[in-house]
Amino acid sequence: MVSNSLSYPQTVYLIVATISTAFLSIFISALWPNIIYAIVKISRGGKKPRGRVPSPRRPIVWIGFWVFLFITTISATLAGRAPKTADNNYIQIDLSPWANWADLNAYALIKPLTGTVILDGIPFYVPMPEEGVIQTQQHTLINEATTITIPTDIAYPQYIYILLNGAYVRSEFHGIPVGILSLTFSDGTIVRSPIIVGQCLREGWHYTDDATNDMVTNIDDTGICKNVFAEFQTRGSHTAVAVIDKITLPIPESVVSLTQIRIEDTSVDTVNSFDPSIIIIAITVQKK
C-alpha cells in the first residue's frame, strides 16, 4: 500500500530548507548594520559617518523582518512545488504486485498517469505502465488471468473506488455483466457487484471521427459509475479520445476490516467470448 504522507526524503528536505533559511536570515540580519555603515561611509566619500550607527549587537528588528520574509517566500515556493498529498483516510493500493500485463499503452493513454493522482477528489496510486496493469483475458491474450485476488488489511472501510476501462468492449455485449467485483471482510461478509458493459465498462479509447465504430463508448455516468478522466488524442490521421472511469462502492457499516478484493472476468460464461478485457488501473479505499 502507499502512504499518503510526505516521504522521508521529502520531510527531511522541508526541515533542512526551513532551518537553512532561518540561519541565512539571521546571518544577513547580523551583518545588516555593517552593510548600512559601509553604505553611509561610501556616500560620505569614505569619511566615517556621524552620529549613531545601528549596533550589530541588537539586530532584533531586522532578524524578525528577514526571518519572516525568507521563510514566507520559501514556504510558498515549497507549497507550490510539493506533490499533492491526501488525507490519511484514503488508502491507495499499489497494484503492481498483481499486474499481469506490461504495456506502455496498456490503459489507452498516450501520456500515462503515474504515481499519486487526484481524480474526482479521490487520490489514486497508478503504477508506471512498464510495471504493468491488471488486465483480464481477451481474444489476443487468452492465457491472461480471469481472476485477480488482492489481499488487504484495511480497518473501518467506508468506500472503495476503482479506476478502470476495457478492451474489445463490443456493442453486442451492451447491458450484459462480464465481470464480478467481490469484497471480503474479516467477519466473513462478502459483497459482490457485477461489472456490466455500458454501465461501468466501456472501451478504453476510440476514434471520434469514425461512425462505424462497433465498440461501447459510453457509460451511464450515474450512480456508482462516473467518468473521471479523458485524454483527447491524435492517432495517425484520426482524432481519438481515451477515458478512465470510476466505480464507487459503499461498504456496509457493520463490517470492521476489508481483507480481500477480487476481480473476476466472467465473459466466457456470460457472453461466450474471451472479450471484453477488464483493465483495472487503480484502487483506493476510504476509511471512516
Secondary structure, DSSP 4 states (H G I P E B T S, - for coil): -B-SSPPHHHHHHHHHHHHHHHHHHHHHHHHHHHHHHHHHHHHTTTPPPPSPPPPTT--HHHHHHHHHHHHHHHHHHHHHHSPP---TTEEEE--GGG--B--TTTTS-SS---EEEEETTEEEEE--GGG-BEE---TT-TTS-SEEEEEEEEESEEEEEEEEEEES-BGGGTT-EEEEEEEEETTS-EEEEEEEBTTTB-BSEEESS-TT--B------STTEEEEEEEEEEETTEEEEEEEEEEEEE--TT--EEEEEEEEE-HHHHTSSSPPEEEEEEEEEEE-
